[in-house]
Amino acid sequence: MLKSLINLSKYLGEYESFKSQLKNHGIKWVTTDNSFNSFLAIINNQHSTLGQWYKDAMTILPDNEKLYLKFTLLSGLRKDESIKSIMLIQKLASNGKLGEY
């Protein structure tokens, strides 16, 4: 509910006033969606699900997509980071400068 009110105050151009009123009344935003909770959600999930998905994907993907998926898995990069990295690798390789990566 509070998140909706914050978004509405931003839409109406009253966010600073709304934020001030929250502070004056001692209302604090407490977020439980942090990295640690995300980590716990992954750990508490069924381990075999992700591993099985990866194995299944490797049986049906074309070679270039398998390579991308494996690169992303081993590097630990986020999706956007891995896409940028692969594009840079391809650009450097086509210019004969892969050693600069």
N, C-alpha and C positions, 0 to 999 in steps of 0.2 A: 504494500500500500504506500509506504513512504517513497519508494522508488518512483511510483506513478506520480505522486505529488511533486517530487523534484523535477521530473520530466515536464509536467504541466507548467510549473513555475518557470522553467527555461523557455518553454514555448511562448508563454505570456510575457516574457521579458522581465520577470519579477524574481529571478533566481537569487540575486544578492540579498534582496529584502527577505525572501523566504529562508535563506540560509542564516541570516541574522536572527530571525524569529526562532528558528530551531535552536540556535545557540543560547538565546535569551531564556528559553524554556527548558534548557538542559537536555534536549533531545539529541542523542548521538547516533550516528550511523555505524553499526557494527557489521562488518562483512565477515562471513565465514567461508567465502569463496577465495581461498588463497592457494598458493602453490602446494603447501603441505596437504591440504584437503584434496587437491587434485591428485597428488601422489598416492594418498591413501585410497582414493576411489579406484585408481588403476591397480594397486596392490590387492585390494579386496575383491576385485573382479575375478572371474574365473580365468586362471592363467592359460588354460588350454585354448580359450576362444581366440585370442590374438595370434597365438602361435599357429593354430590350425588355419586361421584366415590367411596368414602369410604363406603357409605351405600350399594351400589351395590356390592362392593368387599366383604363385610361382609355376604352377602347372598349366595355367591358361594365358598368362601374359606374354606378349611378344618380348624378344630379347632386350630391346632398348628400355622397355618399361620394367623388366626384371632388374636390369642394371640400376635404374633410377631408384627403385624401391630398396634394393640392397644397399646402395650408397646412402640413402636417407636413414636406413636402419643403423648402419655401422657408424655413420658420422654423428648421429644424434641431433642433426639439424632440424629445425622446424620446417614445415612445408614450404613457406615462402623463401626461407634461407636456402633450402636445398635446390629449389628451382633456379634461384639466382646463381648458385654455385655451379650447377650443371651447365647453365647457359654460358657462364664464364669459362668453364673448362672446354666446352665446345668451341667457343670463339678463339681461345688461346691455341687449341689443338689445330684449328683450321689455319691459323697464322704461323704454325710451327713454333709456338712459344709456350708450350704446355709446361715446361720447366719453371716458368714464372709463377705458376699457381701456388 
